Amino acid sequence: MSKKVKNLITRQLGERFKGVESVAVINPRGIPATRNNQIRRKLRESKLRMTVVKNTLAKRAVGDDSKIKGFDKLLDGPSAVIYGEASIAQLARLLLDEKKNDEKLELRGIFFDGEVYAGEEGVKTVSTMPTREEAIGRIVAALMAPGSKLAGALKGPGGKLGAILKAIEEKAPKGEEPAPAAPAAATPEAAAPEAAAPAGEAPAAGGDAAPASA
């Protein structure tokens, strides 16, 4: 493969990986053409795509500021990278379903949030994580439960609910300033005007009285 062709493929992969936050990797070797097409069709239905890559070029295509920087740890031998709009939990569950249909399918693992979940066990771990819809349901249920249950959910295994809350907060619209606090009510002493001295009140002690008019 010429250098010009390699550079072209690298640029194309870079465009495809732009904005991608998580990926899965499988071994495409030995997958019959018919089976390959079936997998791709299921992936498309979930807004996912699969790209067979040359490992060195795929690694080069990922920029330093990419959220999938480091996923090349999953690239070993023939590799097909799966990515798209579906949640990472949905992707993991889909791959496990395909594994049930074909025991020979090799799941290399999943990469997201800077972490590598290697092999089939790693994919199983990711599959237990909630999707966005499931996360919202859990939060609503926790908020409606007694405070002790909410605290327990936040401190639960892996702190998943806390991580979900953080993720939702990060996706909230930016630039919204908090409402200013209401000014404190003035105290009675500050609000009431100073009482005027009664008319004809005698001058303070020690002062000279004004002489009476003739």
Summary of the structure (lengths in Angstrom):
residues: 214
radius of gyration: 33.7
end to end distance: 125.8
largest distance: 129.3
contacts: 496
relative contact order: 0.11
helix: 48%
strand: 14%
